[in-house]
Amino acid sequence: MKAYIFPGQGAQFTGMGKELYENSTLAKQLFEQANKILGFRITDIMFEGTPEELKETKVTQPAVFLHSVILAKTLQDFKPDMVAGHSLGEFSALVANGALSFEDGLKLVSKRALAMQKACEIAPSTMAAVLSLDDKTVEDICAAIDGVVVAANYNCPGQLVISGEYAAVELACEKMKEAGAKRALILPVGGAFHSPMMEPAREELAAAIEATQFATPTCPVYQNVTATAVSLPDEIKKNLITQLTAPVRWTQSVNQMIADGATSFTEVGPGKVLVGLVNKINKEVATASA
């Protein structure tokens, strides 16, 4: 069975999507439609912008989404048996499996980006990568710290990201190193994604998601929140709302997809981060980048 996976924020690069735009009439139409929906020429920033311009959350999230979704729509023989996306990538996955329209997906991603940006400005918060510690040790250290700090991304065994208030994350990093972490490093991100610090963004996005029509998908989506196959539109919506303040269970999602019959994983979008993570989770399955 074929699994298609979609990357999240951080996969962007200058020039992304330019080749697609120049070589496919359908891609060009969709990119131009996106420019109209967003009210600014995101293609100019994607194709010619500086890394700093691309790093702005209001640009990054729609840019990664557009690259992934338009690439999927131009692939020949794109027939996924299952899909999953890492954080933001879940929206790309939901357009790819027909649960969301291209236009609605882009509007939600744009709203999500702006809501997250606003939430980041409310209080100083951050994320940190922790290497070579088991999940339980990371969770226990976070739970013992006074202040908001939680496990946010279960990327692969021995690679977790924690998220929360700046001081709490800093203290957690010290404790992780004492517990034997090879590294516990503050990441250059705008705020504490996938933590309770995103509650204002979750509330704002919830209203937009509730007002958007979701269809029954052509194949199951393995959602970040549950790490299980989901096909019911109402359940997809509920998990998508919870996602902003809940952890990304990527390791668990990939393992579940394999348990459910996935024999190959194809990453659709900028970069090859997810293929690398899948290879670390299970060395037996075939991986590729679209």
N, C-alpha and C positions, 0 to 999 in steps of 0.2 A: 504493500500500500504506500502511496505517495503522500508525504507530508510537506507542506509549503510553510515556511516561517518568515516572519517580517520584522526587521530591526526597529529599534527605537531611537530616541534622542542620543546624539553622540556619534552617529554613523555618517553625519553630513560631511561633504567636502566640496571645495570650490570646483565648479564645472559639472556638478552632478546633474544628470538628466539632459545635458546638452546634446549628446550623441543621439539619444532617443528622439528629441525634438527635431533634429535635422534629418533623421532617417526614416521617420514614420509619420504619415499623414494623420493617423488616429492620435498618436502621441501629441503632435502639434496642436490639434483641435482641443484635446483635453487640457493641455498646459494653458492655452489661451482662455479656455472656459474658466480655469482656476484663477487666472489673473483678474477676470471680471468679478468672480464670486468674492475674492478677497479684497478687491478695490485698490490693489497696487500690483505692480509687475514683479511678482515673486520670481519669475523666470530670470529677470535681469540679475537678481541677487544670487540665485542658484548657479547661473552660468558664469557670471563675471565678478561676483561680490568677493569681498575679503573674508577670511575666516572669522573676523570679529563681527562683520555684518551677518554672517550665516549663523553665528552663535546666539543671536537674539532669540529668545524663546518663541516670540510671535512669528519668527521666520523659520527657525529650526524645525519645529514640529510639523507645520504644513509642508515644508520642503521634503523632509524624509518620507512623509505620508505620500506625497505626489510622486516622488521617484519610485516608490514601491508599487503603488497601485497602477500607475501608468505602465510600468514595466510588466506587471502581471497581465494587464489588458492587451499588451502587444506580443506576449509569448505565444508561440504556436503550441498546440497540444497542452494547454493549461487546464488540467482536470484533477484538482486536488481531491484526495480521499479524506484529508483532515488538514486544518490550518491552525496556526498559533502565531501570536505576535508578542514581542517583548515590550511591555508598557504601552507607549504610544503605538507600537506596531500592531497591537490588537485591533485598532481601528482600520488599519490597512487590511488585516486578515478578514475583517467583517465586510469590507467592500469586495474583497476577492472572492468570498464565498456567497455573495449575493444577499447578505443580511441587511446591508446598508447601501443606498445609492451613492454614486461618486460625489454628487453635490452635497447630500446630507452628511456624508463622512467628512468631507472637507470643512463644512461649516462647524461641525462638532469639534474637529481637531483645532480649528482656529479659536473657537470659544475656550476650549480646554487650555490652550497655550496662554491666552490672556488671563484666564482665571488663576492659573498656576503662578504666573508672573506676579499678579496682585497679592496672592497668598505669601509669596516669597518676600514681598516688601513689608509685610506686617511685623515680622520678627526675624532676627538674625538666625538662620538655620543652614545646615549643610549636610553633606553625605561623606562617607569614608569607605574605602575598600579594605577588606580584611582578608589576608591570604593565609592559608595553611592552618586554619582552626576548624573544628567540626561545628556543625550547626548549633548543637545544644549548648556548647561552651559560649558561643557568640550570644545566643538568646539569654542565657543565664547572666552573663556580664551586663547586658543591656537592662535586664529586669532589676538588677541590684543597684543601678545608678539613679540618684535623685535627679529628676529632670526627664525630659522627653528624648529617648533614644531607642530605636527599634531596628530589628533586622528588616531590610527593605527589599533587597534583591537576592534571591537564592540562585546565583548564576550557574554554578557548577560545583561539584564537591571541592571544598577548600577555598572557594571564592565567593564571599558574601559581601554585600554592601549594607552598611548601617546608615541610619538617617534620623535627624532630629535637631534639637536646639544645639547651637554651636558649642557651648561650654560642655554640655552632656556628651556630645560626640567626641570632643577632644579628650575628655576624661576616659571615655570608653576605649579610645585608641590606646591610651597608656595601659589600661587594664588588659587589653587584648595582647599587647606585646609582652606584658608580664606573664600571661597565660601561655605564651609560646607562639604567638602569631609571627609569621615570617615578615609580614608588613601590615601596618594599619595606617593608612594614608588618607588624609583629607583630600577630597576630589574638587576640581575647579568647576563646581556647579552653582546655580543660582539659589538653591534652597533645598529643603528637606522633602524631596518627592517620596511618595509611598510611605508617609508617616502621618500621625495625627495633626501635624503642622499644616497639612493640606485640607483640613476640614472646611475652611471658607471656600476653597475652589470646588470641593466635592458638592457643597450645597448649590453653588452657582451652576455647575455642570449638570447636576441632577435634574433641574428644571428643563434644561435644553434637551437632555436625553429622553425625558418623559414625553416631551412634545414632538419627538421625532418618530417617524414610522419605521419599524424594523420588520423585515420579512423572514419567513422560514428559510434558513440557509441551505445551499446545495450540499454541504457537508458539515460535520461538526467542527466547532471551534473549541480549542482547549484554552480556557480562559485563565489569566494570571492568578485570579483570586482562588479558584477551586482546583486548578490543575487537572480538571476532568473534561470529558467531551460534553459540550452543551449545544443543543439545537433549538430550544424553545425561545422565541423572541423575548418574552417577558423575563426569562431567566438571564438571557444575554444582557438585557438592559440593566437589571439589578446588579449583576457582577461588574458591569462597566462603570457604574456609579461608585460601587465600593472600591474599585481598583485604585482610585487616587490616594486613599488613606491606608490601603492594605498592601502587603508585600507581593512582589512579583515572584511567583513560585515556578521559576523556569526549569530548574533541575527536575522538580516533581512532574511538571508538564511533559517534558521530553521523555522521561521514564514511563509515564502513563501512555503516551502516544506509541512508544515501542511495545509496551505490554498489550496495547490494542491492535497491533499488527503493522505499525509503520516500519518499512524496510529502507526507505530513503528520505532524506531531508534536503530540500532545496531552499536556499535563502534568496528572497526576492527583495531587492532594494540596495541602497548604498552599503559598501563595506562587506566584510566577511566575519564579523564578530560572532554571530550566532552559530555559524558553521564550526568555528573554533570551540565554542562552548559545547555543542553537541558532541564533537569528537572527544572532549574531556569527560562528558557524561557517559558515553558509550562508544567504544572504539570499533564495534562490529558493524554499525549501520553505515550505509553509503551516504556521503554528503556532497553537495554541489552548490555553486552560486549561479544564479540565473544570468 
